[in-house]
């Protein structure tokens, strides 16, 4: 069963550790990762948190979805599997 959460609307100043602490109040956090831009190393405003159980995921969703953090409204829901996307750079040149 899926135990990974998508967290959107994060402040751009948040760190992995702060994200971990935010969710630790609602269960055991196995991992917390803020997604950053590869060129600027600045947060992209979203991340992923993996909890120990699906029940803890639901508890965190109920507690944090729609709440405000540093002036931004959080979106917390179960993450969806990553879609396979075609790799770029392989255009036909006629």
Z-matrix of the N, CA and C atoms (Angstrom, degrees):
N
C 1 1.451
C 2 1.525 1 109.94
N 3 1.323 2 116.33 1 145.21
C 4 1.453 3 122.54 2 -177.37
C 5 1.525 4 111.17 3 -67.33
N 6 1.328 5 116.07 4 130.76
C 7 1.462 6 121.52 5 177.94
C 8 1.518 7 110.80 6 -123.97
N 9 1.330 8 116.82 7 18.41
C 10 1.453 9 121.23 8 -176.02
C 11 1.522 10 110.08 9 -109.39
N 12 1.341 11 115.01 10 134.74
C 13 1.457 12 121.82 11 -179.05
C 14 1.518 13 111.04 12 -111.42
N 15 1.323 14 115.11 13 142.80
C 16 1.464 15 122.18 14 169.56
C 17 1.524 16 106.05 15 -93.30
N 18 1.338 17 116.39 16 133.98
C 19 1.463 18 121.27 17 178.40
C 20 1.530 19 107.61 18 -125.78
N 21 1.327 20 116.37 19 111.42
C 22 1.460 21 121.73 20 179.54
C 23 1.520 22 110.66 21 -109.49
N 24 1.322 23 115.77 22 165.44
C 25 1.461 24 121.39 23 178.54
C 26 1.516 25 112.80 24 77.43
N 27 1.331 26 116.79 25 22.12
C 28 1.461 27 119.69 26 -179.73
C 29 1.529 28 110.94 27 -72.28
N 30 1.326 29 116.86 28 146.99
C 31 1.476 30 119.41 29 173.17
C 32 1.529 31 108.82 30 -62.85
N 33 1.310 32 117.01 31 147.25
C 34 1.467 33 120.59 32 -177.54
C 35 1.527 34 112.23 33 -70.02
N 36 1.317 35 116.94 34 -14.26
C 37 1.463 36 120.58 35 -178.58
C 38 1.530 37 113.46 36 -91.75
N 39 1.324 38 118.45 37 -4.05
C 40 1.468 39 120.92 38 -174.35
C 41 1.530 40 111.65 39 -71.79
N 42 1.336 41 115.60 40 146.50
C 43 1.466 42 121.90 41 178.52
C 44 1.527 43 109.47 42 -109.77
N 45 1.330 44 115.93 43 168.47
C 46 1.466 45 120.82 44 176.62
C 47 1.531 46 110.42 45 -57.80
N 48 1.328 47 116.80 46 -41.35
C 49 1.452 48 121.53 47 -178.38
C 50 1.535 49 111.50 48 -64.64
N 51 1.328 50 116.86 49 -41.82
C 52 1.459 51 120.54 50 179.01
C 53 1.529 52 111.14 51 -66.33
N 54 1.327 53 116.77 52 -38.13
C 55 1.464 54 121.12 53 177.27
C 56 1.531 55 109.38 54 -64.27
N 57 1.314 56 116.57 55 -42.78
C 58 1.460 57 121.89 56 177.37
C 59 1.529 58 110.20 57 -58.63
N 60 1.317 59 118.10 58 -47.54
C 61 1.464 60 122.60 59 -179.28
C 62 1.535 61 111.75 60 -62.63
N 63 1.328 62 116.55 61 -39.49
C 64 1.460 63 121.37 62 -179.85
C 65 1.532 64 110.91 63 -59.27
N 66 1.323 65 116.70 64 -42.21
C 67 1.467 66 121.11 65 -176.72
C 68 1.524 67 112.71 66 -87.21
N 69 1.325 68 118.70 67 -21.45
C 70 1.467 69 121.86 68 -179.00
C 71 1.521 70 111.71 69 -62.53
N 72 1.312 71 118.05 70 -24.56
C 73 1.459 72 121.41 71 178.04
C 74 1.534 73 111.77 72 -68.77
N 75 1.343 74 116.80 73 -11.46
C 76 1.468 75 120.82 74 -175.49
C 77 1.525 76 113.10 75 -118.52
N 78 1.336 77 117.07 76 8.53
C 79 1.457 78 120.67 77 178.41
C 80 1.516 79 110.96 78 152.12
N 81 1.323 80 115.42 79 -173.89
C 82 1.457 81 121.56 80 -179.44
C 83 1.528 82 109.54 81 -84.94
N 84 1.327 83 115.77 82 119.66
C 85 1.460 84 121.83 83 -179.55
C 86 1.526 85 108.83 84 -92.79
N 87 1.323 86 116.47 85 122.01
C 88 1.462 87 120.58 86 177.82
C 89 1.527 88 111.02 87 -85.35
N 90 1.338 89 116.63 88 -35.55
C 91 1.466 90 120.48 89 176.43
C 92 1.520 91 109.42 90 -158.59
N 93 1.332 92 115.08 91 152.57
C 94 1.464 93 121.68 92 177.07
C 95 1.516 94 107.32 93 -144.52
N 96 1.333 95 116.58 94 125.47
C 97 1.462 96 120.94 95 -175.58
C 98 1.522 97 110.21 96 -137.59
N 99 1.335 98 115.33 97 121.63
C 100 1.461 99 121.71 98 172.72
C 101 1.529 100 106.65 99 -87.81
N 102 1.314 101 117.08 100 129.78
C 103 1.466 102 121.30 101 -178.89
C 104 1.532 103 108.12 102 -82.35
N 105 1.329 104 115.13 103 129.60
C 106 1.465 105 120.68 104 -177.59
C 107 1.520 106 111.24 105 -118.44
N 108 1.319 107 114.95 106 156.45
C 109 1.461 108 121.86 107 174.93
C 110 1.525 109 108.35 108 -70.47
N 111 1.303 110 118.18 109 131.90
C 112 1.468 111 120.33 110 -175.36
C 113 1.529 112 113.07 111 -69.62
N 114 1.312 113 118.29 112 -22.56
C 115 1.459 114 120.24 113 -178.41
C 116 1.525 115 112.95 114 -91.12
N 117 1.336 116 116.92 115 -39.31
C 118 1.462 117 120.32 116 -176.66
C 119 1.522 118 112.61 117 -101.53
N 120 1.331 119 117.80 118 -13.62
C 121 1.461 120 124.17 119 -176.83
C 122 1.524 121 112.15 120 60.95
N 123 1.328 122 117.15 121 20.88
C 124 1.464 123 123.19 122 177.53
C 125 1.523 124 109.26 123 -94.02
N 126 1.327 125 116.61 124 145.82
C 127 1.456 126 121.45 125 178.64
C 128 1.529 127 110.36 126 -56.36
N 129 1.324 128 115.99 127 143.34
C 130 1.464 129 121.04 128 176.00
C 131 1.525 130 111.32 129 -94.43
N 132 1.341 131 116.84 130 3.33
C 133 1.457 132 120.76 131 175.35
C 134 1.515 133 114.88 132 89.80
N 135 1.340 134 117.24 133 10.92
C 136 1.462 135 119.62 134 175.63
C 137 1.520 136 109.59 135 -149.14
N 138 1.314 137 115.10 136 166.28
C 139 1.455 138 120.14 137 179.96
C 140 1.513 139 110.81 138 -163.72
N 141 1.330 140 115.27 139 -173.67
C 142 1.456 141 122.07 140 -178.83
C 143 1.517 142 109.62 141 -134.85
N 144 1.318 143 114.95 142 141.35
C 145 1.461 144 121.73 143 178.23
C 146 1.515 145 107.43 144 -128.88
N 147 1.328 146 115.87 145 132.19
C 148 1.463 147 120.05 146 175.63
C 149 1.528 148 108.15 147 -109.36
N 150 1.329 149 115.54 148 124.45
C 151 1.456 150 122.44 149 -179.81
C 152 1.536 151 109.07 150 -101.04
N 153 1.329 152 116.75 151 168.28
C 154 1.472 153 121.14 152 -177.73
C 155 1.521 154 113.91 153 -71.92
N 156 1.338 155 116.26 154 -36.68
C 157 1.466 156 119.15 155 -176.98
C 158 1.528 157 110.41 156 -135.84
N 159 1.322 158 117.31 157 157.09
C 160 1.466 159 120.13 158 175.27
C 161 1.531 160 112.11 159 -60.68
N 162 1.332 161 116.98 160 -31.78
C 163 1.464 162 120.54 161 178.94
C 164 1.530 163 110.87 162 -65.04
N 165 1.336 164 116.51 163 -40.88
C 166 1.464 165 120.26 164 177.09
C 167 1.527 166 110.66 165 -65.43
N 168 1.332 167 116.94 166 -34.99
C 169 1.468 168 120.78 167 175.78
C 170 1.520 169 109.99 168 -59.63
N 171 1.325 170 116.10 169 -47.37
C 172 1.464 171 120.46 170 -178.66
C 173 1.523 172 110.91 171 -64.65
N 174 1.324 173 117.56 172 -38.55
C 175 1.461 174 121.54 173 177.52
C 176 1.527 175 110.30 174 -61.29
N 177 1.339 176 116.94 175 -44.25
C 178 1.466 177 121.29 176 179.68
C 179 1.528 178 110.94 177 -66.13
N 180 1.326 179 117.41 178 -40.31
C 181 1.467 180 120.96 179 177.98
C 182 1.525 181 109.75 180 -60.97
N 183 1.334 182 116.48 181 -48.88
C 184 1.461 183 121.03 182 -178.86
C 185 1.524 184 111.54 183 -60.85
N 186 1.329 185 116.67 184 -37.15
C 187 1.468 186 120.59 185 -175.84
C 188 1.526 187 113.35 186 -80.98
N 189 1.336 188 118.05 187 -34.57
C 190 1.467 189 119.98 188 -169.33
C 191 1.522 190 115.82 189 -110.09
N 192 1.322 191 118.97 190 -23.81
C 193 1.461 192 120.30 191 -178.08
C 194 1.532 193 110.44 192 -62.08
N 195 1.322 194 116.09 193 126.24
C 196 1.464 195 120.96 194 179.08
C 197 1.516 196 114.47 195 87.82
N 198 1.335 197 117.66 196 -4.97
C 199 1.461 198 119.65 197 178.36
C 200 1.526 199 109.82 198 -80.23
N 201 1.319 200 115.63 199 165.27
C 202 1.455 201 120.70 200 -177.57
C 203 1.523 202 110.32 201 -106.69
N 204 1.335 203 116.00 202 137.13
C 205 1.459 204 122.47 203 176.79
C 206 1.515 205 107.73 204 -134.53
N 207 1.326 206 115.93 205 116.31
C 208 1.468 207 122.62 206 -178.64
C 209 1.537 208 111.73 207 51.47
N 210 1.326 209 115.87 208 43.12
C 211 1.453 210 121.19 209 175.69
C 212 1.522 211 115.78 210 81.71
N 213 1.323 212 117.69 211 4.15
C 214 1.469 213 121.55 212 179.21
C 215 1.520 214 110.06 213 -117.75
N 216 1.313 215 116.81 214 140.46
C 217 1.460 216 122.40 215 -179.32
C 218 1.533 217 109.46 216 -85.60
N 219 1.327 218 115.95 217 124.13
C 220 1.466 219 120.67 218 -178.64
C 221 1.522 220 111.65 219 -80.83
N 222 1.313 221 115.33 220 142.05
C 223 1.454 222 123.28 221 171.04
C 224 1.517 223 106.31 222 -115.71
N 225 1.324 224 117.06 223 118.59
C 226 1.459 225 121.59 224 -179.16
C 227 1.526 226 108.12 225 -126.39
N 228 1.333 227 116.19 226 121.51
C 229 1.464 228 120.43 227 175.95
C 230 1.516 229 110.02 228 -153.47
N 231 1.321 230 115.84 229 171.10
C 232 1.464 231 120.39 230 179.05
C 233 1.530 232 108.48 231 -64.41
N 234 1.318 233 115.98 232 136.65
C 235 1.461 234 118.99 233 179.87
C 236 1.520 235 109.78 234 -76.28
N 237 1.316 236 115.29 235 152.66
C 238 1.461 237 121.39 236 177.09
C 239 1.523 238 107.98 237 -100.18
N 240 1.323 239 117.46 238 153.89
C 241 1.468 240 119.31 239 177.22
C 242 1.524 241 110.41 240 -59.22
N 243 1.311 242 114.99 241 144.68
C 244 1.463 243 120.83 242 -179.87
C 245 1.521 244 109.94 243 -66.66
N 246 1.332 245 115.47 244 133.29
C 247 1.466 246 120.25 245 179.48
C 248 1.517 247 109.83 246 -81.82
N 249 1.330 248 115.29 247 143.33
C 250 1.457 249 119.12 248 173.86
C 251 1.516 250 108.39 249 -75.91
N 252 1.328 251 114.93 250 125.84
C 253 1.456 252 119.88 251 179.07
C 254 1.525 253 108.61 252 -116.57
N 255 1.310 254 116.78 253 142.65
C 256 1.464 255 117.97 254 178.32
C 257 1.523 256 110.32 255 -66.27
N 258 1.285 257 115.63 256 144.76
C 259 1.467 258 120.74 257 178.19
C 260 1.524 259 109.68 258 -75.33
N 261 1.325 260 116.38 259 143.70
C 262 1.468 261 121.05 260 -178.94
C 263 1.513 262 111.67 261 -79.52
N 264 1.308 263 115.16 262 170.97
C 265 1.459 264 121.09 263 174.62
C 266 1.507 265 115.81 264 88.62
N 267 1.304 266 118.19 265 5.70
C 268 1.465 267 118.92 266 -178.79
C 269 1.526 268 110.41 267 -115.40
N 270 1.305 269 115.77 268 56.48
C 271 1.475 270 120.07 269 179.71
C 272 1.523 271 109.79 270 -85.78
N 273 1.312 272 114.06 271 148.69
C 274 1.459 273 118.51 272 172.44
C 275 1.509 274 108.25 273 -79.81
N 276 1.292 275 116.59 274 129.29
C 277 1.468 276 119.98 275 -179.44
C 278 1.524 277 108.81 276 -113.59
N 279 1.300 278 114.11 277 103.08
C 280 1.474 279 119.66 278 -178.06
C 281 1.489 280 109.75 279 -103.41
